[in-house]
């Protein structure tokens, strides 16, 4: 009986160790390489341009899927908007996150400090480029 237990234990250890060798590495981060190097909230606030603010977290799959859409918008509306990315689980952004009552990710706001105007974009529009452009164009009027 003791021999069977030892053999079972050795077999279990071998299986566990070999399963680690077949572990799948995490997927590469699909965010554009310059995704985190845009303007900070403070820099964008000082500017006279309206802001498109994306509140996100790294672990959010929808945030990752939305990143290429946000990047395309950023390139297309360069000069018209400041694009700001706020990582909500970073403690230095806690005040901004609380102010905008962020509880779901991603959350996108259009903000114009000069006109004291803020608009939350409905999350159903995030993956429809035409609807996102329409929101951005309407906000500029």
Chimera marker file (.cmm) of the C-alpha trace (Angstrom):
<marker_set name="trace">
<marker id="1" x="0.000" y="0.000" z="0.000" r="1" g="1" b="0" radius="0.5"/>
<marker id="2" x="2.844" y="2.392" z="0.852" r="1" g="1" b="0" radius="0.5"/>
<marker id="3" x="4.530" y="1.553" z="-2.450" r="1" g="1" b="0" radius="0.5"/>
<marker id="4" x="1.335" y="2.402" z="-4.369" r="1" g="1" b="0" radius="0.5"/>
<marker id="5" x="1.093" y="5.736" z="-2.534" r="1" g="1" b="0" radius="0.5"/>
<marker id="6" x="4.697" y="6.615" z="-3.362" r="1" g="1" b="0" radius="0.5"/>
<marker id="7" x="4.240" y="5.677" z="-7.018" r="1" g="1" b="0" radius="0.5"/>
<marker id="8" x="1.024" y="7.729" z="-7.171" r="1" g="1" b="0" radius="0.5"/>
<marker id="9" x="2.789" y="10.702" z="-5.553" r="1" g="1" b="0" radius="0.5"/>
<marker id="10" x="5.743" y="10.522" z="-7.965" r="1" g="1" b="0" radius="0.5"/>
<marker id="11" x="3.395" y="10.192" z="-10.934" r="1" g="1" b="0" radius="0.5"/>
<marker id="12" x="1.363" y="13.227" z="-9.762" r="1" g="1" b="0" radius="0.5"/>
<marker id="13" x="4.496" y="15.353" z="-9.334" r="1" g="1" b="0" radius="0.5"/>
<marker id="14" x="5.703" y="14.418" z="-12.831" r="1" g="1" b="0" radius="0.5"/>
<marker id="15" x="2.311" y="15.319" z="-14.341" r="1" g="1" b="0" radius="0.5"/>
<marker id="16" x="2.205" y="18.665" z="-12.525" r="1" g="1" b="0" radius="0.5"/>
<marker id="17" x="5.752" y="19.568" z="-13.527" r="1" g="1" b="0" radius="0.5"/>
<marker id="18" x="5.246" y="18.602" z="-17.149" r="1" g="1" b="0" radius="0.5"/>
<marker id="19" x="1.997" y="20.585" z="-17.397" r="1" g="1" b="0" radius="0.5"/>
<marker id="20" x="3.951" y="23.740" z="-16.548" r="1" g="1" b="0" radius="0.5"/>
<marker id="21" x="6.103" y="23.138" z="-19.624" r="1" g="1" b="0" radius="0.5"/>
<marker id="22" x="3.000" y="23.281" z="-21.823" r="1" g="1" b="0" radius="0.5"/>
<marker id="23" x="1.548" y="26.418" z="-20.290" r="1" g="1" b="0" radius="0.5"/>
<marker id="24" x="0.420" y="28.962" z="-22.864" r="1" g="1" b="0" radius="0.5"/>
<marker id="25" x="2.225" y="32.302" z="-22.626" r="1" g="1" b="0" radius="0.5"/>
<marker id="26" x="0.003" y="35.379" z="-22.315" r="1" g="1" b="0" radius="0.5"/>
<marker id="27" x="-1.080" y="37.069" z="-25.536" r="1" g="1" b="0" radius="0.5"/>
<marker id="28" x="0.940" y="40.060" z="-26.615" r="1" g="1" b="0" radius="0.5"/>
<marker id="29" x="-0.543" y="43.382" z="-25.599" r="1" g="1" b="0" radius="0.5"/>
<marker id="30" x="-2.573" y="44.585" z="-28.610" r="1" g="1" b="0" radius="0.5"/>
<marker id="31" x="-2.268" y="48.226" z="-27.594" r="1" g="1" b="0" radius="0.5"/>
<marker id="32" x="-0.345" y="50.426" z="-30.039" r="1" g="1" b="0" radius="0.5"/>
<marker id="33" x="3.243" y="50.986" z="-28.975" r="1" g="1" b="0" radius="0.5"/>
<marker id="34" x="2.662" y="54.692" z="-28.328" r="1" g="1" b="0" radius="0.5"/>
<marker id="35" x="-0.697" y="54.174" z="-26.566" r="1" g="1" b="0" radius="0.5"/>
<marker id="36" x="0.613" y="55.305" z="-23.188" r="1" g="1" b="0" radius="0.5"/>
<marker id="37" x="2.693" y="58.227" z="-24.419" r="1" g="1" b="0" radius="0.5"/>
<marker id="38" x="-0.079" y="60.701" z="-25.230" r="1" g="1" b="0" radius="0.5"/>
<marker id="39" x="-0.837" y="63.829" z="-23.260" r="1" g="1" b="0" radius="0.5"/>
<marker id="40" x="-1.371" y="63.637" z="-19.549" r="1" g="1" b="0" radius="0.5"/>
<marker id="41" x="-4.592" y="64.965" z="-18.050" r="1" g="1" b="0" radius="0.5"/>
<marker id="42" x="-2.744" y="68.000" z="-16.698" r="1" g="1" b="0" radius="0.5"/>
<marker id="43" x="-1.143" y="68.817" z="-20.070" r="1" g="1" b="0" radius="0.5"/>
<marker id="44" x="-4.446" y="68.484" z="-21.912" r="1" g="1" b="0" radius="0.5"/>
<marker id="45" x="-6.285" y="70.652" z="-19.367" r="1" g="1" b="0" radius="0.5"/>
<marker id="46" x="-3.861" y="73.523" z="-19.964" r="1" g="1" b="0" radius="0.5"/>
<marker id="47" x="-4.588" y="73.456" z="-23.690" r="1" g="1" b="0" radius="0.5"/>
<marker id="48" x="-7.526" y="75.235" z="-25.305" r="1" g="1" b="0" radius="0.5"/>
<marker id="49" x="-8.498" y="72.145" z="-27.296" r="1" g="1" b="0" radius="0.5"/>
<marker id="50" x="-11.352" y="69.880" z="-26.286" r="1" g="1" b="0" radius="0.5"/>
<marker id="51" x="-10.338" y="66.468" z="-24.923" r="1" g="1" b="0" radius="0.5"/>
<marker id="52" x="-11.295" y="62.898" z="-25.735" r="1" g="1" b="0" radius="0.5"/>
<marker id="53" x="-10.611" y="61.000" z="-22.522" r="1" g="1" b="0" radius="0.5"/>
<marker id="54" x="-10.428" y="57.215" z="-22.382" r="1" g="1" b="0" radius="0.5"/>
<marker id="55" x="-10.636" y="55.775" z="-18.850" r="1" g="1" b="0" radius="0.5"/>
<marker id="56" x="-9.285" y="52.216" z="-18.948" r="1" g="1" b="0" radius="0.5"/>
<marker id="57" x="-7.555" y="49.403" z="-17.060" r="1" g="1" b="0" radius="0.5"/>
<marker id="58" x="-4.947" y="46.989" z="-18.439" r="1" g="1" b="0" radius="0.5"/>
<marker id="59" x="-6.873" y="43.825" z="-17.561" r="1" g="1" b="0" radius="0.5"/>
<marker id="60" x="-10.036" y="44.865" z="-19.432" r="1" g="1" b="0" radius="0.5"/>
<marker id="61" x="-10.600" y="42.970" z="-22.694" r="1" g="1" b="0" radius="0.5"/>
<marker id="62" x="-12.968" y="45.634" z="-24.044" r="1" g="1" b="0" radius="0.5"/>
<marker id="63" x="-10.326" y="48.270" z="-23.332" r="1" g="1" b="0" radius="0.5"/>
<marker id="64" x="-7.856" y="46.298" z="-25.438" r="1" g="1" b="0" radius="0.5"/>
<marker id="65" x="-10.387" y="45.856" z="-28.234" r="1" g="1" b="0" radius="0.5"/>
<marker id="66" x="-11.226" y="49.564" z="-28.133" r="1" g="1" b="0" radius="0.5"/>
<marker id="67" x="-7.565" y="50.666" z="-28.249" r="1" g="1" b="0" radius="0.5"/>
<marker id="68" x="-7.203" y="50.451" z="-32.074" r="1" g="1" b="0" radius="0.5"/>
<marker id="69" x="-10.449" y="52.427" z="-32.542" r="1" g="1" b="0" radius="0.5"/>
<marker id="70" x="-9.247" y="55.090" z="-30.118" r="1" g="1" b="0" radius="0.5"/>
<marker id="71" x="-5.890" y="55.185" z="-31.899" r="1" g="1" b="0" radius="0.5"/>
<marker id="72" x="-7.533" y="55.681" z="-35.323" r="1" g="1" b="0" radius="0.5"/>
<marker id="73" x="-9.672" y="58.489" z="-33.931" r="1" g="1" b="0" radius="0.5"/>
<marker id="74" x="-6.607" y="60.062" z="-32.356" r="1" g="1" b="0" radius="0.5"/>
<marker id="75" x="-4.803" y="60.093" z="-35.700" r="1" g="1" b="0" radius="0.5"/>
<marker id="76" x="-7.826" y="61.362" z="-37.638" r="1" g="1" b="0" radius="0.5"/>
<marker id="77" x="-8.726" y="64.143" z="-35.192" r="1" g="1" b="0" radius="0.5"/>
<marker id="78" x="-5.196" y="65.262" z="-34.412" r="1" g="1" b="0" radius="0.5"/>
<marker id="79" x="-5.203" y="69.032" z="-34.109" r="1" g="1" b="0" radius="0.5"/>
<marker id="80" x="-8.911" y="69.182" z="-33.209" r="1" g="1" b="0" radius="0.5"/>
<marker id="81" x="-8.793" y="67.266" z="-29.926" r="1" g="1" b="0" radius="0.5"/>
<marker id="82" x="-6.312" y="66.326" z="-27.257" r="1" g="1" b="0" radius="0.5"/>
<marker id="83" x="-6.531" y="62.583" z="-26.681" r="1" g="1" b="0" radius="0.5"/>
<marker id="84" x="-5.941" y="61.546" z="-23.091" r="1" g="1" b="0" radius="0.5"/>
<marker id="85" x="-5.674" y="58.044" z="-21.692" r="1" g="1" b="0" radius="0.5"/>
<marker id="86" x="-6.346" y="57.680" z="-17.977" r="1" g="1" b="0" radius="0.5"/>
<marker id="87" x="-5.377" y="54.415" z="-16.324" r="1" g="1" b="0" radius="0.5"/>
<marker id="88" x="-8.041" y="54.173" z="-13.634" r="1" g="1" b="0" radius="0.5"/>
<marker id="89" x="-6.210" y="51.818" z="-11.291" r="1" g="1" b="0" radius="0.5"/>
<marker id="90" x="-3.221" y="54.163" z="-11.047" r="1" g="1" b="0" radius="0.5"/>
<marker id="91" x="-3.409" y="55.992" z="-7.699" r="1" g="1" b="0" radius="0.5"/>
<marker id="92" x="-2.234" y="59.272" z="-9.221" r="1" g="1" b="0" radius="0.5"/>
<marker id="93" x="-5.485" y="59.330" z="-11.266" r="1" g="1" b="0" radius="0.5"/>
<marker id="94" x="-7.786" y="58.616" z="-8.311" r="1" g="1" b="0" radius="0.5"/>
<marker id="95" x="-9.148" y="62.175" z="-8.095" r="1" g="1" b="0" radius="0.5"/>
<marker id="96" x="-10.040" y="62.313" z="-11.816" r="1" g="1" b="0" radius="0.5"/>
<marker id="97" x="-11.644" y="58.862" z="-11.718" r="1" g="1" b="0" radius="0.5"/>
<marker id="98" x="-13.803" y="59.786" z="-8.717" r="1" g="1" b="0" radius="0.5"/>
<marker id="99" x="-14.796" y="63.113" z="-10.252" r="1" g="1" b="0" radius="0.5"/>
<marker id="100" x="-16.131" y="61.349" z="-13.356" r="1" g="1" b="0" radius="0.5"/>
<marker id="101" x="-17.665" y="58.489" z="-11.366" r="1" g="1" b="0" radius="0.5"/>
<marker id="102" x="-15.932" y="55.785" z="-13.430" r="1" g="1" b="0" radius="0.5"/>
<marker id="103" x="-17.165" y="52.252" z="-12.715" r="1" g="1" b="0" radius="0.5"/>
<marker id="104" x="-17.040" y="50.556" z="-16.116" r="1" g="1" b="0" radius="0.5"/>
<marker id="105" x="-14.300" y="50.222" z="-18.675" r="1" g="1" b="0" radius="0.5"/>
<marker id="106" x="-13.576" y="51.649" z="-21.092" r="1" g="1" b="0" radius="0.5"/>
<marker id="107" x="-15.381" y="54.925" z="-20.395" r="1" g="1" b="0" radius="0.5"/>
<marker id="108" x="-14.967" y="57.741" z="-22.899" r="1" g="1" b="0" radius="0.5"/>
<marker id="109" x="-15.753" y="61.374" z="-22.225" r="1" g="1" b="0" radius="0.5"/>
<marker id="110" x="-15.601" y="64.433" z="-24.453" r="1" g="1" b="0" radius="0.5"/>
<marker id="111" x="-14.577" y="67.442" z="-22.380" r="1" g="1" b="0" radius="0.5"/>
<marker id="112" x="-14.315" y="71.108" z="-23.309" r="1" g="1" b="0" radius="0.5"/>
<marker id="113" x="-13.110" y="73.135" z="-20.320" r="1" g="1" b="0" radius="0.5"/>
<marker id="114" x="-13.444" y="76.401" z="-22.252" r="1" g="1" b="0" radius="0.5"/>
<marker id="115" x="-17.187" y="75.839" z="-22.752" r="1" g="1" b="0" radius="0.5"/>
<marker id="116" x="-17.622" y="73.993" z="-19.432" r="1" g="1" b="0" radius="0.5"/>
<marker id="117" x="-19.061" y="71.048" z="-21.329" r="1" g="1" b="0" radius="0.5"/>
<marker id="118" x="-18.723" y="67.285" z="-20.754" r="1" g="1" b="0" radius="0.5"/>
<marker id="119" x="-20.360" y="64.417" z="-22.621" r="1" g="1" b="0" radius="0.5"/>
<marker id="120" x="-20.163" y="60.706" z="-21.851" r="1" g="1" b="0" radius="0.5"/>
<marker id="121" x="-20.198" y="58.585" z="-25.006" r="1" g="1" b="0" radius="0.5"/>
<marker id="122" x="-22.503" y="55.595" z="-24.763" r="1" g="1" b="0" radius="0.5"/>
<marker id="123" x="-20.480" y="52.381" z="-24.714" r="1" g="1" b="0" radius="0.5"/>
<marker id="124" x="-22.617" y="50.855" z="-27.467" r="1" g="1" b="0" radius="0.5"/>
<marker id="125" x="-20.953" y="53.277" z="-29.893" r="1" g="1" b="0" radius="0.5"/>
<marker id="126" x="-17.319" y="52.467" z="-29.058" r="1" g="1" b="0" radius="0.5"/>
<marker id="127" x="-16.800" y="49.870" z="-31.759" r="1" g="1" b="0" radius="0.5"/>
<marker id="128" x="-18.682" y="51.699" z="-34.516" r="1" g="1" b="0" radius="0.5"/>
<marker id="129" x="-16.232" y="54.123" z="-36.093" r="1" g="1" b="0" radius="0.5"/>
<marker id="130" x="-18.980" y="56.110" z="-37.859" r="1" g="1" b="0" radius="0.5"/>
<marker id="131" x="-20.905" y="56.680" z="-34.638" r="1" g="1" b="0" radius="0.5"/>
<marker id="132" x="-17.754" y="57.673" z="-32.774" r="1" g="1" b="0" radius="0.5"/>
<marker id="133" x="-16.853" y="60.181" z="-35.504" r="1" g="1" b="0" radius="0.5"/>
<marker id="134" x="-20.383" y="61.564" z="-35.396" r="1" g="1" b="0" radius="0.5"/>
<marker id="135" x="-20.081" y="62.082" z="-31.623" r="1" g="1" b="0" radius="0.5"/>
<marker id="136" x="-16.736" y="63.859" z="-32.015" r="1" g="1" b="0" radius="0.5"/>
<marker id="137" x="-17.961" y="66.040" z="-34.899" r="1" g="1" b="0" radius="0.5"/>
<marker id="138" x="-21.168" y="67.007" z="-33.064" r="1" g="1" b="0" radius="0.5"/>
<marker id="139" x="-19.225" y="67.951" z="-29.939" r="1" g="1" b="0" radius="0.5"/>
<marker id="140" x="-17.058" y="70.359" z="-31.955" r="1" g="1" b="0" radius="0.5"/>
<marker id="141" x="-20.089" y="72.341" z="-33.192" r="1" g="1" b="0" radius="0.5"/>
<link id1="1" id2="2" r="1" g="1" b="0" radius="0.2"/>
<link id1="2" id2="3" r="1" g="1" b="0" radius="0.2"/>
<link id1="3" id2="4" r="1" g="1" b="0" radius="0.2"/>
<link id1="4" id2="5" r="1" g="1" b="0" radius="0.2"/>
<link id1="5" id2="6" r="1" g="1" b="0" radius="0.2"/>
<link id1="6" id2="7" r="1" g="1" b="0" radius="0.2"/>
<link id1="7" id2="8" r="1" g="1" b="0" radius="0.2"/>
<link id1="8" id2="9" r="1" g="1" b="0" radius="0.2"/>
<link id1="9" id2="10" r="1" g="1" b="0" radius="0.2"/>
<link id1="10" id2="11" r="1" g="1" b="0" radius="0.2"/>
<link id1="11" id2="12" r="1" g="1" b="0" radius="0.2"/>
<link id1="12" id2="13" r="1" g="1" b="0" radius="0.2"/>
<link id1="13" id2="14" r="1" g="1" b="0" radius="0.2"/>
<link id1="14" id2="15" r="1" g="1" b="0" radius="0.2"/>
<link id1="15" id2="16" r="1" g="1" b="0" radius="0.2"/>
<link id1="16" id2="17" r="1" g="1" b="0" radius="0.2"/>
<link id1="17" id2="18" r="1" g="1" b="0" radius="0.2"/>
<link id1="18" id2="19" r="1" g="1" b="0" radius="0.2"/>
<link id1="19" id2="20" r="1" g="1" b="0" radius="0.2"/>
<link id1="20" id2="21" r="1" g="1" b="0" radius="0.2"/>
<link id1="21" id2="22" r="1" g="1" b="0" radius="0.2"/>
<link id1="22" id2="23" r="1" g="1" b="0" radius="0.2"/>
<link id1="23" id2="24" r="1" g="1" b="0" radius="0.2"/>
<link id1="24" id2="25" r="1" g="1" b="0" radius="0.2"/>
<link id1="25" id2="26" r="1" g="1" b="0" radius="0.2"/>
<link id1="26" id2="27" r="1" g="1" b="0" radius="0.2"/>
<link id1="27" id2="28" r="1" g="1" b="0" radius="0.2"/>
<link id1="28" id2="29" r="1" g="1" b="0" radius="0.2"/>
<link id1="29" id2="30" r="1" g="1" b="0" radius="0.2"/>
<link id1="30" id2="31" r="1" g="1" b="0" radius="0.2"/>
<link id1="31" id2="32" r="1" g="1" b="0" radius="0.2"/>
<link id1="32" id2="33" r="1" g="1" b="0" radius="0.2"/>
<link id1="33" id2="34" r="1" g="1" b="0" radius="0.2"/>
<link id1="34" id2="35" r="1" g="1" b="0" radius="0.2"/>
<link id1="35" id2="36" r="1" g="1" b="0" radius="0.2"/>
<link id1="36" id2="37" r="1" g="1" b="0" radius="0.2"/>
<link id1="37" id2="38" r="1" g="1" b="0" radius="0.2"/>
<link id1="38" id2="39" r="1" g="1" b="0" radius="0.2"/>
<link id1="39" id2="40" r="1" g="1" b="0" radius="0.2"/>
<link id1="40" id2="41" r="1" g="1" b="0" radius="0.2"/>
<link id1="41" id2="42" r="1" g="1" b="0" radius="0.2"/>
<link id1="42" id2="43" r="1" g="1" b="0" radius="0.2"/>
<link id1="43" id2="44" r="1" g="1" b="0" radius="0.2"/>
<link id1="44" id2="45" r="1" g="1" b="0" radius="0.2"/>
<link id1="45" id2="46" r="1" g="1" b="0" radius="0.2"/>
<link id1="46" id2="47" r="1" g="1" b="0" radius="0.2"/>
<link id1="47" id2="48" r="1" g="1" b="0" radius="0.2"/>
<link id1="48" id2="49" r="1" g="1" b="0" radius="0.2"/>
<link id1="49" id2="50" r="1" g="1" b="0" radius="0.2"/>
<link id1="50" id2="51" r="1" g="1" b="0" radius="0.2"/>
<link id1="51" id2="52" r="1" g="1" b="0" radius="0.2"/>
<link id1="52" id2="53" r="1" g="1" b="0" radius="0.2"/>
<link id1="53" id2="54" r="1" g="1" b="0" radius="0.2"/>
<link id1="54" id2="55" r="1" g="1" b="0" radius="0.2"/>
<link id1="55" id2="56" r="1" g="1" b="0" radius="0.2"/>
<link id1="56" id2="57" r="1" g="1" b="0" radius="0.2"/>
<link id1="57" id2="58" r="1" g="1" b="0" radius="0.2"/>
<link id1="58" id2="59" r="1" g="1" b="0" radius="0.2"/>
<link id1="59" id2="60" r="1" g="1" b="0" radius="0.2"/>
<link id1="60" id2="61" r="1" g="1" b="0" radius="0.2"/>
<link id1="61" id2="62" r="1" g="1" b="0" radius="0.2"/>
<link id1="62" id2="63" r="1" g="1" b="0" radius="0.2"/>
<link id1="63" id2="64" r="1" g="1" b="0" radius="0.2"/>
<link id1="64" id2="65" r="1" g="1" b="0" radius="0.2"/>
<link id1="65" id2="66" r="1" g="1" b="0" radius="0.2"/>
<link id1="66" id2="67" r="1" g="1" b="0" radius="0.2"/>
<link id1="67" id2="68" r="1" g="1" b="0" radius="0.2"/>
<link id1="68" id2="69" r="1" g="1" b="0" radius="0.2"/>
<link id1="69" id2="70" r="1" g="1" b="0" radius="0.2"/>
<link id1="70" id2="71" r="1" g="1" b="0" radius="0.2"/>
<link id1="71" id2="72" r="1" g="1" b="0" radius="0.2"/>
<link id1="72" id2="73" r="1" g="1" b="0" radius="0.2"/>
<link id1="73" id2="74" r="1" g="1" b="0" radius="0.2"/>
<link id1="74" id2="75" r="1" g="1" b="0" radius="0.2"/>
<link id1="75" id2="76" r="1" g="1" b="0" radius="0.2"/>
<link id1="76" id2="77" r="1" g="1" b="0" radius="0.2"/>
<link id1="77" id2="78" r="1" g="1" b="0" radius="0.2"/>
<link id1="78" id2="79" r="1" g="1" b="0" radius="0.2"/>
<link id1="79" id2="80" r="1" g="1" b="0" radius="0.2"/>
<link id1="80" id2="81" r="1" g="1" b="0" radius="0.2"/>
<link id1="81" id2="82" r="1" g="1" b="0" radius="0.2"/>
<link id1="82" id2="83" r="1" g="1" b="0" radius="0.2"/>
<link id1="83" id2="84" r="1" g="1" b="0" radius="0.2"/>
<link id1="84" id2="85" r="1" g="1" b="0" radius="0.2"/>
<link id1="85" id2="86" r="1" g="1" b="0" radius="0.2"/>
<link id1="86" id2="87" r="1" g="1" b="0" radius="0.2"/>
<link id1="87" id2="88" r="1" g="1" b="0" radius="0.2"/>
<link id1="88" id2="89" r="1" g="1" b="0" radius="0.2"/>
<link id1="89" id2="90" r="1" g="1" b="0" radius="0.2"/>
<link id1="90" id2="91" r="1" g="1" b="0" radius="0.2"/>
<link id1="91" id2="92" r="1" g="1" b="0" radius="0.2"/>
<link id1="92" id2="93" r="1" g="1" b="0" radius="0.2"/>
<link id1="93" id2="94" r="1" g="1" b="0" radius="0.2"/>
<link id1="94" id2="95" r="1" g="1" b="0" radius="0.2"/>
<link id1="95" id2="96" r="1" g="1" b="0" radius="0.2"/>
<link id1="96" id2="97" r="1" g="1" b="0" radius="0.2"/>
<link id1="97" id2="98" r="1" g="1" b="0" radius="0.2"/>
<link id1="98" id2="99" r="1" g="1" b="0" radius="0.2"/>
<link id1="99" id2="100" r="1" g="1" b="0" radius="0.2"/>
<link id1="100" id2="101" r="1" g="1" b="0" radius="0.2"/>
<link id1="101" id2="102" r="1" g="1" b="0" radius="0.2"/>
<link id1="102" id2="103" r="1" g="1" b="0" radius="0.2"/>
<link id1="103" id2="104" r="1" g="1" b="0" radius="0.2"/>
<link id1="104" id2="105" r="1" g="1" b="0" radius="0.2"/>
<link id1="105" id2="106" r="1" g="1" b="0" radius="0.2"/>
<link id1="106" id2="107" r="1" g="1" b="0" radius="0.2"/>
<link id1="107" id2="108" r="1" g="1" b="0" radius="0.2"/>
<link id1="108" id2="109" r="1" g="1" b="0" radius="0.2"/>
<link id1="109" id2="110" r="1" g="1" b="0" radius="0.2"/>
<link id1="110" id2="111" r="1" g="1" b="0" radius="0.2"/>
<link id1="111" id2="112" r="1" g="1" b="0" radius="0.2"/>
<link id1="112" id2="113" r="1" g="1" b="0" radius="0.2"/>
<link id1="113" id2="114" r="1" g="1" b="0" radius="0.2"/>
<link id1="114" id2="115" r="1" g="1" b="0" radius="0.2"/>
<link id1="115" id2="116" r="1" g="1" b="0" radius="0.2"/>
<link id1="116" id2="117" r="1" g="1" b="0" radius="0.2"/>
<link id1="117" id2="118" r="1" g="1" b="0" radius="0.2"/>
<link id1="118" id2="119" r="1" g="1" b="0" radius="0.2"/>
<link id1="119" id2="120" r="1" g="1" b="0" radius="0.2"/>
<link id1="120" id2="121" r="1" g="1" b="0" radius="0.2"/>
<link id1="121" id2="122" r="1" g="1" b="0" radius="0.2"/>
<link id1="122" id2="123" r="1" g="1" b="0" radius="0.2"/>
<link id1="123" id2="124" r="1" g="1" b="0" radius="0.2"/>
<link id1="124" id2="125" r="1" g="1" b="0" radius="0.2"/>
<link id1="125" id2="126" r="1" g="1" b="0" radius="0.2"/>
<link id1="126" id2="127" r="1" g="1" b="0" radius="0.2"/>
<link id1="127" id2="128" r="1" g="1" b="0" radius="0.2"/>
<link id1="128" id2="129" r="1" g="1" b="0" radius="0.2"/>
<link id1="129" id2="130" r="1" g="1" b="0" radius="0.2"/>
<link id1="130" id2="131" r="1" g="1" b="0" radius="0.2"/>
<link id1="131" id2="132" r="1" g="1" b="0" radius="0.2"/>
<link id1="132" id2="133" r="1" g="1" b="0" radius="0.2"/>
<link id1="133" id2="134" r="1" g="1" b="0" radius="0.2"/>
<link id1="134" id2="135" r="1" g="1" b="0" radius="0.2"/>
<link id1="135" id2="136" r="1" g="1" b="0" radius="0.2"/>
<link id1="136" id2="137" r="1" g="1" b="0" radius="0.2"/>
<link id1="137" id2="138" r="1" g="1" b="0" radius="0.2"/>
<link id1="138" id2="139" r="1" g="1" b="0" radius="0.2"/>
<link id1="139" id2="140" r="1" g="1" b="0" radius="0.2"/>
<link id1="140" id2="141" r="1" g="1" b="0" radius="0.2"/>
</marker_set>
